[in-house]
Amino acid sequence: MLETHVIETGPSPRTTLIVLHGLGADGFDFVPICAELDLSRLGAVRYVFPHAPERPVTINGGHVMRAWYDIIGTDLVRREDEVGLRESQAAIAALIDSERQRGVAAGRIVLVGFSQGCAMALMTALRYPERLGGVAGLSGYLPLAATTAAERSTANADLPVFMAHGMQDPVVAPARGTASRDALQSLGYAVTWHDYPMPHSVCMEEIRDLNAWLLQQLG
């Protein structure tokens, strides 16, 4: 199991958000951002912030850092670390299994991810065998896009998807985000899309939009 930091907003939560950080960060990175969410209408919420494994990252000179998978080069499509992606997918799916074993219904579990975490959230949620509450991807893209149609689960074929991207993002080009959105829409997913005049980051307007979407899906 992945190491995690957990916050519960009250006793016996029946809703879980699993929040996946970006490259080089850790699970604590999104704690302040999630603190800005107001999901009190849902009752107690359990936030699970996993820490990605440490591994050498090729594009960063082989330096060891927390990463869900290796970034081999700037071409995010043709040089994907499929082994790393699938290892992290299995680890994140195990976190979902653990929440369900605690008594949280799959339909009350949402994956949220930023950058690399966005890639992992989308990849894992679409392939998970039980219907989840939704998936939110921020400033990222759909990995292994060519295999998504064949590998996605029937249970999550109509999974609600929230995607947001900064139109001044120099790390994950906006075109990668919009291409991922279009790919998901072509497979029949209802994607709620937002873009903002920001770089590779998160803004308050985005947090408000995500808050409203979460309440809509889980309320």
Secondary structure, 3 states (H helix, E strand, C coil): CCCEEEEECCCCCCEEEEEECCCCCCHHHHHHHHCCCCCHHHCCEEEEEECCCEEEEHHHCCEEEECCCCECCCCCCCCECHHHHHHHHHHHHHHHHHHHHCCCCHHHEEEEEECHHHHHHHHHHHHCCCCCCEEEEECCCCCCHHHHHHHCCCCCCCCCEEEEEECCCCCCCHHHHHHHHHHHHHCCCCEEEEEECCCCCCCHHHHHHHHHHHHHHHC
